[in-house]
Amino acid sequence: MGLLTHLDRTLDELDPPRWPDPSSTATHLVRKVHTLRRVPLRDLRPADLRTLVSQQVALPYVVPLAVRLLVEEPLLDAYFYEGDLLLATVNVPSTVWALLPEFAQQLGAVAAGLPESAYTDLPSRAVQETGRFVAEHRTIDGTGATGGSK
């Protein structure tokens, strides 16, 4: 997908159609997501990525950026708590991961490498959700084929 060649573009450009302005009665979250679609990818902060991933907006473009951050800092505190971006990202639908198998492998390796102590301050569902993700994206035969496709 050539992620690096798209960093100067916005989600409205990359993921048509462009979204109209939100209505005057839209929630803060809706207004925020609409605004983030107009920000160049290179300018999206970890909190922005967590919001977009959680709201499942333009995931083929947003997930690689999130994984890139998580490879460097798996328990990154994007906005709410340490590990919030990781938990949002491991819960991306499997259909998206099918489009991004290399990123699924990278995130699976990061999640699998976390020590048990990493989960101490995370929500109780963290162990189950990361474990499910790792199991679904475990390399079966060493060729990059993964298990668990839905």
N, C-alpha and C positions, 0 to 999 in steps of 0.2 A: 504494500500500500504506500510505500515511500513516505512514511510519517514525517521525516525531517524536511521534505520538500513542501509540506503543507503548513508549517508552523507560522507562516505569516498570514494565513487565511483564517476565516472565521467559520464556525459551524453553519451559519446561515449560507455561506458560500459553498461549503463542502457537502452539506446534507440538505439539499433542497426538498421542499420549497422553503423559501425564506418565511420565517414566522412573522405574522403581523404584530403590531404593537398590542400588548395585553389590554384588556378592557379596564376601565377606571375602577371597577369593582373587584379586580383580580387580587388574589392574596399576595402577600410579600414574596412567598416562594415562587409563585408563577411569574411575578415581575422579575425576580432575580434570574430565573432560568432564561427568560426571554432576553434579558440583558447579557447574560453569559454567552448566548449564541452569537452575539455581535462582537465578542472579544477575540482577537487573534489567539490562536492556540498557544503560542509562545508566552502569552501573558496570563494564562490561566494559572491560578495559585492552587495549592493542595486543597483548600476548602472549596474552591470552585469545582475542582474535579470530583470531590466527594459529593457535592450537590448534584452534578450532572450524572454521575454514575448511579447514585441513589434514585434519581428520577428517571433513569434509563433513557437519557437524551443522547442521541448521536454516538452510541456506544462504540461502533467501529473506529471512531476517531478519538474518543475520550479514554477508552480503556488502555490503549498503548501508552498514553501519557501517564496514567495512574500506575501502570506496571513499572514503567521506567523509574518513577519515584520510589515505589515499593521495593525494587531490587536494591536500591541504595539504603533505604530506611524502612524496613518492613512494618514497624510499629509506629510509623509517622502519625502524629496527632494533627490531623488535617483541620479539625474544627471542634468536635465534641469531646473526644477522648483519645488517648493513645491507642492506635490500631483501628480507628474508625474508617480510614480509607481502605485498609486491608479487608475489613469485614464487608464493606460496601462492594468491593471489587470481587471477592470470592462469590458473591451472590448474584453476579451478572448471569443472565440466562445462558444456558448451554448453546443455544443457537448462535450467540455472538462469539463464544469461544471457538465454535467450529470454523468461523471466519478468521480467527486469530490464533491458530494452534501454537505458534512460536511463543506468543505472549502467555498463553495458558501454561506452557511448559515452564517458562521463566517464573511465573507466579507460583506454580505448583512446587517448584524447587525451593523458592523462598519460604513458602508456608510449611513445607515438610521439614525445613531446616530450623524452624523455631523451637527452642527448648520449652519444656513444660512450664518453666518459670515465667515465660513470656506471657502466658495467659492469666497470670495472677490478678492483674488489674483490669482485665477485659471483661465484657459482659459474659454471663454464663454460657450463652449460645456460641461463643467464639470457637471453642474446641470442636464442637460438633460441625459448625459451618466450614471451618478451614479443613477439618478432616475429610468431610464430604468432597470438598473441592479437590484436595490432593488425590483422593481415591478415584475421582472421575477423570483426572487428567494425568494419571500415572502412565509413564511410557510402558507399553506392553513388550515390545520386541526390540527396543533400541533404535528403531528407525524413525521415531517421532510419532508413530501411530499411538493414539491414546485410547483409553477405555472410558466407558461411561457415557458415550454420546447418547443423547436422548432423541 
